[in-house]
């Protein structure tokens, strides 16, 4: 996810203090928030796509603030997220009409281009952290890495899924050429269902041992060839 709110949050953080206790408190709040949504899927179902996007950007901003030692403001961001979760109807109203948002997003999908056909340059830094959705605009997760081929091998987009609004403990390696990208290069699309993503060969977050596992690579290739 592109951290469009992170820069504003960091600007606010310049006036905040920090301490070891604040760091621990902010970390605990972030973990509690993740666990809340994991344990109460009904809460997630109440959130429109617009609200989910706002929450994910706030969450990313909170982690950036924490990393830079701005825990006081981090806690404020987490509190804002919790407020949105407690009143999803109000959050949806403030995030804009779902119908209008969905119509704009479907137009964006129609205009998306295969990544192999994009003119100009598409940097890896533009891809990492970006949202991934399917052709029905369902949220599938976010890109955590890109593995580029050498000597004629296959290239992959590493997708984190199944966790909190896409930030999961497991990752999958989707063939690079399966993806399209929006005109503004902010969102990537792949023609797979949520069930296909859940059932895809997976590995633990950050593990790259599969790159040297010929059997795993074969199974992965066969899975996407049949999907």
Protein Blocks (a to p, Z undefined) as FASTA:
>chain_A
ZZfklmmmmmmmmmpccdfklmmmmmmmmmmmmmmmmmmmmlmmmpcfklmmmmmmmmmm
mmmmmmnopamlmmmmmmmmmmmmmmmmlmmmmnopfklmmmmmmmmmmmpccfklpgcj
ddfklmgopacddfkopafbdcfbdcddeehiacdddddehiaghiafbdcdddfklpcc
dfklpaccddddfklmmmpccddehiaklmmmmklmmmmmmmmmmZZ
